[in-house]
Amino acid sequence: MRGWRKYKVRETTEAIVGAITGSLAAPRTLLLGRYDDDGRLQYTGRTTTLAQAAGSKVAGLLAPARRGHPWTGWSFSAGWAAGRRWTSRWWIPSWWWK
């Protein structure tokens, strides 16, 4: 038998949720980061758009960030070569997402 087979490779890792898009009551995506060797929280990626039920569950875990959030002043692109920027809300980076 000849032909092509496509296999999706999935790798998982743990990351800290450092910011969200949407509101604290109904987050749309989670912006994720990891600490580098110098202890700085570096942006590493984002989730796909959260389903309404998942967003509601996550909302109960969120708290607005205090002064000195490590991503204050950062701007995030909405996608590859996109001119749009996300409106992000920082929150206290204190729990992990896998």
C-alpha positions in Angstrom: 0.0 0.0 0.0 1.4 3.4 -1.0 0.3 6.8 0.1 0.8 9.5 2.5 0.0 9.4 6.2 -0.2 12.5 8.2 0.5 12.4 11.9 -0.1 15.4 14.2 2.7 15.8 16.8 1.7 17.3 20.1 4.1 18.5 22.7 2.9 19.8 26.0 4.6 22.0 28.5 3.6 24.0 31.5 3.3 27.8 31.3 2.1 30.7 33.4 -0.9 32.6 32.4 0.3 36.2 32.5 -2.5 38.0 30.6 -5.8 37.5 28.9 -7.8 38.9 26.0 -11.4 39.7 26.6 -12.7 40.6 30.0 -11.9 39.2 33.5 -15.5 37.9 33.5 -15.3 36.3 30.1 -11.7 35.7 28.9 -11.3 34.8 25.2 -7.7 33.7 25.1 -4.9 33.2 27.7 -1.5 34.7 27.0 1.2 32.3 28.3 4.8 32.8 29.5 7.7 31.0 31.2 10.4 32.3 33.4 13.8 32.6 31.7 17.2 31.9 33.4 17.2 35.5 34.8 13.8 35.1 36.4 11.9 37.3 33.8 8.5 36.2 32.6 8.8 35.8 28.9 5.9 35.5 26.5 5.7 32.0 24.9 2.3 31.8 23.2 -1.4 31.8 23.6 -4.3 29.4 23.7 -6.9 29.1 21.1 -10.2 30.9 21.7 -11.8 29.6 24.8 -15.3 28.1 24.7 -17.7 30.0 26.8 -17.9 27.3 29.4 -14.1 27.1 29.7 -13.8 30.9 29.9 -16.4 31.0 32.7 -14.3 28.4 34.7 -11.1 30.3 34.1 -12.7 33.6 35.1 -13.1 32.5 38.7 -9.3 32.1 38.9 -8.4 35.5 37.6 -7.4 38.7 39.5 -6.4 42.0 38.1 -2.6 42.6 38.1 -0.9 44.9 40.6 1.7 47.5 39.7 4.9 46.1 38.3 3.4 43.3 36.1 6.4 42.0 34.1 4.5 42.6 30.8 3.4 46.2 31.5 3.8 48.2 28.2 4.1 45.1 26.0 2.0 44.8 22.9 0.9 41.5 21.4 0.2 40.8 17.7 -3.1 39.2 16.8 -1.5 36.8 14.4 1.2 36.2 11.7 1.9 39.4 9.8 -1.3 40.9 11.3 -1.5 44.7 11.7 -4.0 44.2 14.5 -2.9 44.2 18.1 -4.7 42.5 21.0 -6.2 44.5 23.8 -4.7 42.6 26.7 -5.5 42.7 30.4 -2.7 41.7 32.8 -3.5 39.6 35.8 -1.4 38.2 38.6 0.8 35.5 37.1 0.3 32.9 39.8 -1.0 29.6 38.3 0.0 27.2 35.6 -1.6 26.1 32.4 -0.8 22.9 30.6 
